[in-house]
Amino acid sequence: MSRHSLFLVLLALLIPSFSSAASPTIESACKDFVDPNFCITSLQVVNGSESADLRGLAGISLRLAVFNATGTFAKLETFKKTTTDAGVLNSVAACEILYRNAATTLQFAAEFSASNHFDLAVVMYGSILDAPVQCGEILRNGFDVDGRNFFYLMLMAREFTSKLKSS
């Protein structure tokens, strides 16, 4: 089983109320996404997503991104204890900073969205999109999958928020 699939399975186990068919809102929101299956599956497993509107799906995506970032940060802390290589430790330290600051940036995005400043929320998401992918490419060891998942979840929140901005 790939790490990408494992992430989705873990989401299904951690968050109850998985339904087999996506709601029309989820299907519509995810149809043009880079990876529609990831988008649909990630949202489907969240209780209440089947009745959420686009704004609700943006919020769910944001919460999933925060959940992923928090888990990845904890994983970085554990990984740091397994190596003495100065270069790797330096990379881990940089990634810890990026993930820790991502939580603050995501909080700003949530506040801007809550106050209907969707354009500023989109800017917040855009400011951190590259960080998880860069950390994953530098460290590997599963962080590439974690980074891709975090990237996709932030991208989902950003795309849904962009649609709110233009509606």
Secondary structure, 3 states (H helix, E strand, C coil): CCHHHHHHHHHHHHCCCCCCCCCHHHHHHHCCCCCHHHHHHHHHCCCCHHHCCHHHHHHHHHHHHHHHHHHHHHHHHHHHCCCCCHHHHHHHHHHHHHHHHHHHHHHHHHHHHHCCCHHHHHHHHHHHCHHHHHHHHHHCCCHHHHHHHHHHHHHHHHHHHHHHHCC
